[in-house]
Amino acid sequence: MNIHVTIDQKPVTRVEGDIWEEKGKHWTIKNGIKRTVTKMDQARKDFITPLACPKCGSAMKSGINETMWSIYKTCLNCVVAVEHEIRKAGKWEEYEKAKVLANANSYLKDLQDFFTEHAANTATNAHVTEDGIIEKWKDNGKSHIEDIGNTVVEELTNKVNTYKDL
């Protein structure tokens, strides 16, 4: 469907899928309707499980397909097919090791972020009790939390590096 728009007294014909900027906003035509394009459109597209797998077209109505979509952006059958080809090619150990290392590195980053945030939140030595009384503590424990965090992260990093070298 075409939509005729006048810009600076010049008629412009917009067709389905066109994206343009007008008055500081981005616009598109979807199903014959003029709509704004927001920053959240891509995020919605990435997180909402489609009705059908974009690779094979099979229905994605089960919960396992939602899980596979969040990880691989395909259905379970497509993931199984890809992993089967990896096994046939004799590269399963490499694939498995890469997956384990990616998960371990992601976990390490989350752990570092947790300890950093936790230490930052305990930077004050004043704490409010359930009764609303402000207590002044002598040692806020920030350095202790940082020490524990550094020790745990260092130990896990060493284990990940040892696994990487295998």
TORMIBA-539255 format. One line per 8 residues: number of its first residue (from 0); for each residue x, y, z of N, C-alpha, C. Coordinates in Angstrom, 1 decimal. Layout:
REM TORMIBA-539255
NUM = X:Y:Z:X:Y:Z:X:Y:Z ~ ...
REM end
This chain:
REM TORMIBA-539255
0 = 0.8:-1.2:0.0:0.0:0.0:0.0:0.9:1.2:0.0 ~ 0.6:2.2:-0.8:1.3:3.4:-0.9:0.6:4.5:-0.1 ~ 1.4:5.4:0.5:0.9:6.5:1.3:1.6:7.7:0.7 ~ 0.7:8.7:0.4:1.2:10.0:-0.2:1.4:11.0:0.9 ~ 2.6:11.5:1.0:3.0:12.5:2.0:3.5:13.8:1.3 ~ 3.2:14.9:1.9:3.7:16.2:1.3:4.8:16.7:2.3 ~ 6.0:16.8:1.7:7.2:17.3:2.5:7.6:18.6:1.7 ~ 7.6:19.7:2.5:8.1:21.0:1.9:7.3:21.2:0.5
8 = 6.0:21.0:0.6:5.2:21.2:-0.6:5.5:20.3:-1.8 ~ 6.3:19.3:-1.6:6.6:18.3:-2.6:5.9:17.0:-2.2 ~ 5.1:16.4:-3.1:4.5:15.1:-2.8:5.5:14.0:-2.8 ~ 5.5:13.2:-1.8:6.4:12.0:-1.7:5.6:10.8:-1.5 ~ 5.9:9.7:-2.2:5.1:8.5:-2.1:6.0:7.5:-1.2 ~ 5.4:7.1:-0.1:6.0:6.1:0.8:5.4:4.7:0.5 ~ 6.2:3.7:0.5:5.8:2.3:0.3:6.1:1.5:1.5 ~ 5.5:0.3:1.6:5.7:-0.6:2.7:7.1:-0.8:3.0
16 = 7.6:-0.6:4.3:9.0:-0.9:4.6:9.9:0.3:4.6 ~ 9.4:1.4:4.0:10.3:2.6:3.9:10.5:3.1:5.3 ~ 11.7:3.7:5.6:12.0:4.3:6.9:12.5:5.7:6.6 ~ 11.9:6.7:7.2:12.4:8.1:7.0:12.3:8.9:8.3 ~ 12.9:10.0:8.3:12.8:10.9:9.5:12.0:12.1:9.2 ~ 11.1:12.5:10.1:10.3:13.6:9.9:10.0:14.2:11.3 ~ 10.3:15.5:11.4:10.2:16.3:12.6:10.9:15.6:13.8 ~ 12.1:15.1:13.6:12.9:14.5:14.6:12.5:13.1:15.0
24 = 11.6:12.5:14.3:11.2:11.1:14.6:11.4:10.2:13.4 ~ 11.7:9.0:13.7:11.8:8.0:12.6:10.4:7.3:12.4 ~ 10.1:7.1:11.1:8.8:6.6:10.7:9.0:5.4:9.8 ~ 8.0:4.5:9.7:8.0:3.5:8.8:6.5:3.2:8.4 ~ 6.3:2.4:7.4:5.0:1.9:7.0:5.0:0.4:7.2 ~ 4.1:-0.1:8.1:3.9:-1.5:8.4:2.5:-1.9:8.3 ~ 2.2:-2.8:7.4:0.8:-3.3:7.1:-0.1:-2.1:6.7 ~ 0.5:-1.2:5.9:-0.3:0.0:5.4:-0.5:1.1:6.4
32 = 0.1:1.0:7.6:-0.1:2.0:8.6:1.2:2.7:8.9 ~ 1.2:4.0:9.0:2.4:4.8:9.3:2.6:4.7:10.8 ~ 3.8:4.3:11.2:4.2:4.1:12.6:5.5:4.7:12.9 ~ 5.7:5.0:14.2:7.0:5.5:14.6:7.9:4.3:14.9 ~ 9.2:4.5:14.6:10.2:3.5:14.9:10.9:3.9:16.2 ~ 10.8:3.1:17.2:11.4:3.4:18.5:12.7:2.6:18.8 ~ 13.4:3.0:19.8:14.6:2.3:20.2:14.3:0.9:20.7 ~ 13.2:0.7:21.2:12.8:-0.6:21.8:12.3:-1.6:20.8
40 = 12.1:-1.2:19.5:11.6:-2.1:18.5:12.6:-3.3:18.3 ~ 13.9:-3.0:18.3:14.9:-4.1:18.1:14.9:-5.0:19.3 ~ 14.8:-4.4:20.5:14.9:-5.2:21.7:13.7:-6.1:21.8 ~ 12.5:-5.6:21.4:11.3:-6.5:21.4:11.5:-7.6:20.4 ~ 12.0:-7.3:19.2:12.3:-8.3:18.2:13.2:-9.4:18.7 ~ 14.2:-9.0:19.5:15.2:-10.0:20.0:14.7:-10.9:21.1 ~ 13.8:-10.4:21.9:13.4:-11.1:23.1:12.1:-11.8:22.9 ~ 11.2:-11.4:22.0:10.0:-12.1:21.9:10.1:-13.3:20.9
48 = 9.7:-14.5:21.4:9.8:-15.7:20.6:8.8:-15.6:19.4 ~ 9.3:-15.8:18.2:8.4:-15.8:17.0:7.5:-17.0:17.0 ~ 6.4:-16.9:16.2:5.5:-18.1:16.1:6.2:-19.2:15.3 ~ 7.1:-18.9:14.4:7.7:-19.9:13.6:9.2:-19.7:13.6 ~ 10.0:-20.7:13.5:11.4:-20.6:13.4:11.8:-19.9:12.1 ~ 12.6:-18.9:12.2:13.0:-18.2:11.0:13.9:-19.0:10.0 ~ 14.5:-20.1:10.6:15.4:-20.9:9.7:14.7:-22.0:9.0 ~ 13.8:-22.7:9.7:13.1:-23.9:9.1:11.6:-23.7:9.0
56 = 11.0:-22.7:9.7:9.6:-22.5:9.5:8.7:-23.3:10.4 ~ 9.3:-24.2:11.3:8.4:-25.0:12.2:7.9:-24.1:13.3 ~ 6.7:-24.6:13.9:6.1:-23.9:15.0:7.0:-23.8:16.2 ~ 7.0:-22.7:16.9:7.8:-22.6:18.1:6.9:-22.4:19.3 ~ 5.9:-23.3:19.6:5.0:-23.1:20.6:5.4:-23.8:21.9 ~ 6.4:-24.6:22.0:6.8:-25.3:23.2:7.8:-24.4:24.0 ~ 7.9:-24.7:25.3:8.8:-24.0:26.2:10.2:-24.2:25.8 ~ 10.6:-25.4:25.3:12.0:-25.6:25.0:12.4:-24.8:23.8
64 = 11.5:-24.5:22.9:11.8:-23.7:21.7:12.0:-22.2:22.2 ~ 11.3:-21.8:23.2:11.5:-20.4:23.7:12.9:-20.3:24.3 ~ 13.4:-21.4:25.0:14.7:-21.4:25.6:15.7:-21.4:24.5 ~ 15.5:-22.2:23.5:16.5:-22.3:22.3:16.5:-20.9:21.6 ~ 15.4:-20.3:21.5:15.3:-19.0:20.8:16.2:-17.9:21.6 ~ 16.1:-18.0:22.9:16.8:-17.0:23.7:18.3:-17.2:23.6 ~ 18.7:-18.4:23.3:20.2:-18.7:23.2:20.7:-18.7:21.8 ~ 20.0:-19.4:20.9:20.5:-19.6:19.5:19.7:-18.9:18.4
72 = 18.6:-18.3:18.8:17.7:-17.6:17.8:17.2:-18.6:16.7 ~ 17.0:-19.9:17.1:16.4:-20.9:16.2:15.6:-21.8:17.1 ~ 14.9:-22.8:16.5:14.2:-23.8:17.2:15.1:-24.9:17.7 ~ 14.5:-25.8:18.5:15.3:-27.0:19.0:15.8:-27.9:17.9 ~ 14.9:-28.1:16.9:15.2:-29.0:15.8:16.4:-28.4:15.0 ~ 16.5:-27.2:14.8:17.6:-26.6:14.1:18.9:-26.7:14.9 ~ 18.8:-26.5:16.2:20.0:-26.6:17.1:20.5:-28.0:17.1 ~ 19.6:-29.0:17.1:20.0:-30.4:17.1:20.7:-30.7:15.8
80 = 20.1:-30.2:14.7:20.7:-30.4:13.3:22.1:-29.9:13.2 ~ 22.3:-28.6:13.7:23.6:-28.0:13.7:24.6:-28.8:14.6 ~ 24.2:-29.2:15.8:25.1:-29.9:16.6:25.4:-31.3:16.1 ~ 24.4:-31.9:15.4:24.6:-33.2:14.7:25.7:-33.1:13.7 ~ 25.7:-32.0:12.9:26.7:-31.7:11.9:28.1:-31.5:12.5 ~ 28.1:-30.8:13.6:29.4:-30.6:14.3:29.9:-32.0:14.8 ~ 29.1:-32.8:15.3:29.5:-34.2:15.7:30.0:-35.0:14.6 ~ 29.3:-34.9:13.4:29.7:-35.7:12.2:31.1:-35.2:11.7
88 = 31.3:-33.9:11.9:32.6:-33.3:11.4:33.8:-33.6:12.4 ~ 33.4:-34.2:13.6:34.5:-34.5:14.5:35.0:-33.3:15.3 ~ 34.2:-32.3:15.4:34.6:-31.1:16.1:33.8:-30.8:17.4 ~ 33.2:-31.8:17.9:32.3:-31.7:19.1:33.1:-31.2:20.3 ~ 34.3:-31.8:20.5:35.1:-31.4:21.7:35.4:-29.9:21.7 ~ 35.8:-29.4:20.5:36.1:-28.0:20.4:34.9:-27.1:20.7 ~ 33.7:-27.5:20.1:32.5:-26.8:20.3:32.1:-26.8:21.7 ~ 32.1:-28.0:22.4:31.8:-28.1:23.8:32.7:-27.2:24.6
96 = 34.0:-27.2:24.4:34.9:-26.5:25.2:34.7:-25.0:25.0 ~ 34.4:-24.6:23.8:34.1:-23.1:23.5:32.8:-22.7:24.3 ~ 31.8:-23.6:24.3:30.6:-23.2:25.0:30.8:-23.1:26.6 ~ 31.6:-24.1:27.1:31.9:-24.1:28.5:32.7:-22.8:28.9 ~ 33.7:-22.5:28.1:34.5:-21.3:28.3:33.7:-20.0:28.2 ~ 32.8:-20.0:27.3:31.9:-18.8:27.1:31.0:-18.6:28.4 ~ 30.5:-19.7:28.9:29.6:-19.7:30.1:30.5:-19.3:31.3 ~ 31.6:-19.9:31.4:32.5:-19.6:32.6:32.9:-18.1:32.6
104 = 33.3:-17.6:31.4:33.7:-16.2:31.4:32.6:-15.3:31.7 ~ 31.4:-15.6:31.2:30.2:-14.8:31.5:29.9:-14.8:33.0 ~ 30.0:-16.0:33.6:29.8:-16.1:35.1:30.8:-15.3:35.8 ~ 32.1:-15.4:35.4:33.1:-14.6:36.1:32.9:-13.1:36.0 ~ 32.4:-12.6:34.8:32.1:-11.2:34.7:30.9:-10.8:35.6 ~ 29.9:-11.7:35.7:28.8:-11.4:36.6:29.2:-11.4:38.0 ~ 30.1:-12.3:38.4:30.6:-12.4:39.8:31.4:-11.2:40.1 ~ 32.3:-10.7:39.2:33.1:-9.5:39.5:32.1:-8.3:39.6
112 = 31.1:-8.2:38.8:30.2:-7.1:38.9:29.4:-7.2:40.2 ~ 29.1:-8.4:40.6:28.4:-8.5:41.9:29.2:-8.0:43.1 ~ 30.5:-8.5:43.1:31.3:-8.0:44.3:31.6:-6.6:44.2 ~ 31.8:-6.0:43.0:32.1:-4.6:42.9:30.9:-3.8:43.4 ~ 29.7:-4.2:42.9:28.5:-3.5:43.3:28.2:-3.6:44.8 ~ 28.4:-4.8:45.3:28.2:-5.1:46.8:29.2:-4.3:47.6 ~ 30.4:-4.2:47.2:31.4:-3.4:48.0:31.0:-1.9:47.9 ~ 30.6:-1.5:46.8:30.2:0.0:46.6:29.0:0.3:47.5
120 = 28.1:-0.7:47.6:26.8:-0.4:48.4:27.1:-0.5:49.9 ~ 28.2:-1.1:50.3:28.5:-1.1:51.7:29.6:-0.1:52.1 ~ 29.8:0.9:51.2:30.8:1.9:51.4:30.5:2.8:52.6 ~ 29.3:2.9:53.0:28.9:3.7:54.1:28.9:2.9:55.4 ~ 29.2:3.6:56.5:29.2:2.8:57.8:27.9:3.1:58.6 ~ 26.9:3.8:57.9:25.7:4.0:58.6:24.6:3.1:58.0 ~ 23.9:2.4:58.8:22.9:1.4:58.4:21.6:1.7:59.1 ~ 20.5:1.6:58.4:19.1:1.8:58.9:18.5:0.5:59.3
128 = 18.1:0.3:60.5:17.4:-0.9:61.0:16.0:-1.0:60.6 ~ 15.3:-2.1:60.9:13.9:-2.2:60.5:13.0:-1.2:61.3 ~ 13.5:-0.7:62.4:12.8:0.2:63.2:13.0:1.7:62.8 ~ 13.9:1.9:61.8:14.2:3.2:61.3:15.3:3.9:62.1 ~ 16.0:3.2:62.9:17.1:3.7:63.7:18.4:3.6:62.9 ~ 19.1:4.7:62.8:20.4:4.7:62.1:21.5:4.3:63.0 ~ 22.1:3.2:62.6:23.2:2.7:63.4:24.5:3.1:62.7 ~ 25.5:3.5:63.5:26.9:3.8:63.0:27.7:2.6:63.3
136 = 28.2:1.9:62.3:29.1:0.7:62.5:30.5:1.1:62.4 ~ 31.3:0.5:63.2:32.8:0.8:63.3:33.5:0.4:62.0 ~ 33.3:-0.9:61.5:33.9:-1.4:60.3:32.8:-1.7:59.3 ~ 32.9:-1.1:58.2:31.8:-1.3:57.2:32.0:-2.6:56.4 ~ 33.2:-3.2:56.5:33.4:-4.5:55.8:33.7:-4.4:54.3 ~ 33.9:-3.2:53.8:34.1:-3.0:52.4:35.4:-3.7:52.0 ~ 36.5:-3.5:52.7:37.8:-4.1:52.3:37.7:-5.6:52.4 ~ 36.9:-6.1:53.4:36.8:-7.5:53.6:36.0:-8.1:52.4
144 = 35.0:-7.5:52.0:34.2:-7.9:50.8:35.0:-7.9:49.6 ~ 35.8:-6.8:49.4:36.7:-6.8:48.2:37.7:-7.9:48.2 ~ 38.3:-8.2:49.4:39.3:-9.3:49.5:38.6:-10.6:49.2 ~ 37.5:-10.9:49.7:36.8:-12.2:49.4:36.5:-12.2:47.9 ~ 35.9:-11.1:47.4:35.6:-11.1:45.9:36.8:-11.3:45.1 ~ 37.9:-10.7:45.4:39.2:-10.8:44.6:39.7:-12.3:44.7 ~ 39.6:-12.8:45.9:40.1:-14.2:46.1:39.3:-15.2:45.3 ~ 37.9:-15.1:45.4:37.0:-16.0:44.7:37.2:-15.9:43.2
152 = 37.2:-14.6:42.7:37.4:-14.4:41.2:38.7:-14.9:40.7 ~ 39.8:-14.7:41.5:41.1:-15.2:41.1:41.2:-16.7:41.0 ~ 40.6:-17.3:42.0:40.6:-18.8:42.0:39.8:-19.4:40.8 ~ 38.6:-18.8:40.6:37.8:-19.3:39.4:38.5:-18.9:38.1 ~ 39.2:-17.8:38.0:39.9:-17.4:36.8:41.0:-18.4:36.5 ~ 41.7:-18.8:37.6:42.8:-19.8:37.4:42.2:-21.2:37.0 ~ 41.1:-21.5:37.5:40.4:-22.8:37.1:40.0:-22.7:35.6 ~ 39.5:-21.6:35.2:39.1:-21.4:33.8:40.3:-21.4:32.9
160 = 41.3:-20.8:33.3:42.6:-20.8:32.5:43.2:-22.2:32.4 ~ 43.1:-22.9:33.5:43.6:-24.3:33.5:42.8:-25.2:32.5 ~ 41.5:-25.0:32.5:40.6:-25.7:31.6:40.9:-25.3:30.1 ~ 41.1:-24.0:30.0:41.4:-23.5:28.6:42.7:-24.1:28.0 ~ 43.6:-24.4:28.9:44.9:-24.9:28.4:44.9:-26.4:28.2 ~ 43.8:-27.1:28.6:43.7:-28.5:28.4:43.6:-28.9:27.0
REM end
